[in-house]
Amino acid sequence: MSHRSFRRIVPSVLVAATCVGLTACNSGDATVSPNSASATSTTSTPEDSAPSTSSDSGSSGTSSGGSSSSSGATEADEQPTAPSPTTDPGRADTLTTSGGWIVSGSYVTFVYRSGTRYVVDTGTTISDPKTGTYKSGKGTLTLKNGQASWAGNGLTARATVNRQGAGSVIDRTGVIAITADGSVACATDKKLAFVTSDGRRGNASTGGAIFVDASGKRTTIGKPGDQGTMVGRYSVCNVGGRSSVEAFDDVLFEFNSDKLSPTGAAFVKAAAMTIAPEVGGRTVRVVGHTDSKGTPAANMALGMRRATTVSNELKRLIPGLSTEVRSAGQTQPTAPNVKPDGSDDPQGRAMNRRVEISWKQ
């Protein structure tokens, strides 16, 4: 994004933030068919350092770099790799099931209600994950009153988030604002869009939640039908150079298995129909994530097995698709695995068990 474009879209997203979540700002049906290209979403997706496998319809092998793309974001647009948290983020009281932030060394990961993660290397060790002001040549991180704010030096990223998962990101790829109810407004040099928390949309890309009915036979994007069960989520806007859709393991797989459930099969089919128009000539990255139960090594292996299952099904449904399979194990939570008092948090752990499908724009 050029400096001129960057300056132009900032006022746009400020307007967007004032009306995000309001019905008057949206148009169109409450439910978007999964075979609609407009159902494709964009979100910030950090790099991870886990082993990966890259494959296409005819070969497979070890991949040491990011996925390739014929157009869109450059490698410089990809976010840095944050080290694994040294303690479970739930104990630090900075992350809830709605959102917040995770500190690891000099890195802070902003986690939003929509599932978006935004990673910043602050350039200085963060000694207290809850409070303080940390300055370096890269910028200033402020942790205060249940909120994290990053102000990069010069025309670089700005980010803020609170423990309700509300906040915003402004960087060279775009601007995104997320409210406490999960509504999203975004702007890039290509589009301006609004999405409410139930999936109602403006006239650009969509975002919200993905649902299936009780039988697992019907998948909808946005507002659920009768007896709808949420199986995944996606964001409206790209910040960080990648588009992404994620699904929760508990509905993707049979219990204690890497075999797709009927609901999981329905979701992957819908995801394939959604992304097929967007991924020609691109490598699709499939990343498995787990909660913190079990050993890190076992979780890394489980994440890889489940990501491989999803990758194989996507390749079956999209002939010729090239995929890169990774596992992040328990290293990239979007919710706490334990409560601040150290007791188990089943809701948070369920949100961390997920598979993410992403590709460069």
N, C-alpha and C positions, 0 to 999 in steps of 0.2 A: 504494500500500500504506500502511495506517495505521501509526502508531508502535506501536500495540498488536500488530498483525499482525506487524510487523517483529521485535518482541521475542519473539513466540511461535515463529516459524519458526527462529530461530537455534539453540535447543537441538535442534530436529528435524534440522537438517542436520549438527550435530555427531555425532548418532547415525548419520546416513546415512553420514558420512565414515568411520566405523569399520567399516562392513560393506560399503561399495561394493567391488565386485569379487568378493565371496564368493558362491558358489552358494546358500548358505543364505538370502541376502537376496533372492533372485529366484525368480520363478515364471513359468509360461507357456512357450510353445514358443520354440525358439531362433530360428525364422524367422517374421517377421511379413509377411503378404501385403501388397503395396503398395496394395491397394485398401481397406485397413483405415484408418479415421480415426485409430486410435491410433498409426499410424506417423508422424503429424505431429510435428514437433520444434520446439524453441525454442532460440534462441541469441542472444547479444549481437551486434548488428550496428551498427557506427558509421555515421554520415552520411558522405558523401563530397562533394567539391566539384566533381566532374566534371560536364560538360553532361549533360542527361537529356532523354528524350522520354517524354511521357505519352500513352497511347492507350487506347481501348476498341474495341469491335467496329465502331464507326462513325466514329471520328475519331482524329486524332493531332495533336500540337503540342508546343511547347516547354514544359517545366515548370520553374518556378523554386523550388518548394518540395518538401517531403516528400509522400509518398503519403497519401491521406485514409483515414480509418477511422471506422466508425460507432460503435465501442466500443473498449475496451481502453486501451492506453498513450496518454498525451498526448505532445505534441511535447517537453515538458520531460523526458520519460523517455528520449528519444533521446540518444545519445552525441554529444559534440562532434566537429568535423572536425579531424583531426590533419593538419598539413602533411606533404608528402612528405618522407621521410628525405633529408637532405643528402648522405649517403653510403650505399652499399649496406649494409644492416644486418648482412650476413655479415662485413664487415670489422671491425665493432665487437665481435665475439665475444659478443654478447648474445642471439643467436637461432640456434637449430638447427632441423633438420627435425622435431624433436619439439615445439619451442616456445621461449619465452623472452620478450624484450621489445625494443621499438624506441623509440628516443629521437629526438625532433625538436623542437628549441626547448624550450618549456616542457611539451610533451606527451610522455606515455609510453603506449605501446600494449602491453597484456599479451596475449600470444598463447599459447593453451592447446593441449594435445595433441589435443583434440577439434575444433580449428579455430576455437573461440570466440576473438573479439578483444574486448578491453575497453579503451576509450580514456579517459584522464584528463588534464585540463589541470591541472598542478600549481601554476600561478600563478607559477612562477619558472624562469629558464633553467637547464637541466641541462647543466653544462659538461663532465662526464665521464660517458659512457653506461654505464660499467662499475662505478663505485664512487662512494660519497659519500652524504651526507645533505643533503637540500634541503627547506627549510621555507618556507612562505608562509602567508598568511591562510587558504588553502584546506585545508592539511594538510601532511603530511610524507612525502616519498619517501625510502626507504632502499635503496641499491644496495650489496649486500655478499655475499661468499661465493657468487657465482653465483645470486643471488636478488634480485628486485625486490619491494618491499612499499610499498603506499600506505595511509596512514591519514588519511582525511579528517577535518576538524574537526567536532565535534558528531555528530549522527546522520546521517552521510553515508556514502559508499562506503568500503569496505575491500577491498583486493585484494592478492594475492600470487601470484607465479609463479617457477619456477626454469627452468633451461635444459633440463629434461626435459619441460617443458610441464605440470607438476603444480602445483596451487595452488587458490585459491578466490577468489570474488567475493561480497561482501555489499553490496547496495544496496537502494534503496526498492522495486525490482521483485522481488527474491528473493535466494536464496542458492544458489550452485553450488560443488561441490567436485570436482576432477578429479585422479585419481591418475596416476602415471607410466606405467601401462599403458593409459591412455585410458579407464578406468572412470569413471563419473559418478554423483554423487548430487546431488539438488537438492531445494529446497523453496521454494514460494511460498505465498501465502495460499489457494491453490486446490488444491495437490497436493504430495505427497511421492513421489519416484521414485528408483529405482536402475537403473543400466544397466552391464553389464560390457563389457569392450573388444570381445568378439565379438558384441555385440548382444543377449545374453540380458537379460531385462527383469523389472522388477517389475510391479505391477498398475496402473501409471499410464502416462504417455507413454513412448515408446521413444527410443532413440538408438543411435549406433554407426556402422556403415558400410553402404553400399549396394553390392550386387554384381550382376553379370550373368554368365550362363554364356558359354562360348566362342563360341557362335553369335550372342550378342546378343539372343536371343529371350526369355530368362527373367530377370526381375529379382527379387531378394529383398532384404529389409531385415533386417540382422543377420548371423547366421552364414552364410558362403558355402556354396553347394553344390559339387559336384565341378567342378573347373576354373573356379571362380569368380574373377572379376576385379573388384577394387574400382573403382567408378566415381564414388563420392562419399561424403560423410559428413554427419552431422547430430548435433546435441546434444539432450540430453533436456530441457533446462530453459531458460526465458526469463530472461535478465538483460539489461536494456536495452530492453525493450518490443517486440521483434520475434521472430517465428518464422522459421526459416530452414532451407533445404536447399541444399547446394552439390555441384557435380559437377566433375570434372577435365576440362579441355579435351582432353587426349590421347585420351580415350575418347569424348568428345562429338563431335569433329569429324574430318573427313578431314585428312590432313597438309597444313599450309600452306593451309587452307581454312576458310571459315565454313559449309560444308555439313555437316549432321549425318551421322555415320556410322551404320550399323545399330545399334551399341551405344548411341550417343547418342540415337537415336530411341526405343529401348527404355526408356532412362532417363527421358526427358522424358515419355513416356506414363505410366510408373509415378509420376513426380512429380505429374503432372496428376491422376491417380486419388487420390493421397494428399492433395493440398491442396484439392481441389474442395470437400469438406464444410466447410472452414475459411475460405474466402476470399469468401463471399458478401457483397457490399456493401463489400468492401475493394479497394484497389489493390495489386496485386502488383508489387513492385520486382524487376527483373532486372538484375544488375550483372556486367559482364565484367571479369575481372582477367587480367593477363599477367605474365610474368617481365620481367627488365630487359634482355634482349637487344633490340637495335634502339633507335631514338630514342623519347623519351617521347611525341612526337606520333604516331608510327606505332603505338605500343602502345595509346595512347588510342583511336585509330581502330579497331584490331583488336578491342579489348575491346567497343567499341560494336557492331561488325558481328556478333560472335558472340552478344552478349546479345540483339540484335535477332532473330537466328535462333531462339533459345530462346523469346523472347517470342511470336513469331509462331506457333510450334508450340503453345505453351500456349494461346493464344487460339483456335487451331483445335480443340483438344481440349476446351476449357472455353468453350462459347458465352457471349458477353456479358462475358467477363473483361476487366477494366480493368488495364492494365499501365503501369509507369513504367520505361523503359529507361535505364540509365546505364552508363558505363564509368569504372572507377577506374584503368585502365591498369596501370602497374607500381607505383602509389603505396601499395598496401595488401598487402604480402607477408605470408604466414603461415609462410614458411620463408626461409632465406638463399638468395640467388642465387649467391653466391660463398662460398668457405670463408674462414676467418680469414686465411689466407696470401694471399688474393686470387685463387686459382685457381678455375676454374669448378666449380659444384655442380649437376650435372644433376638429382639427386634433389630438391633444394630448388626449382629452377626449375620442375620438373614440378608440384610442389604449388602453386605460385603461379599457374599457368595454370588458371583455373577460372571457372565461372559460378555466381553465387549468386542464389537465388530466395528472397525474403523478403516478409513482410507483417506489419502491426501486429496485435497480439492484440486 
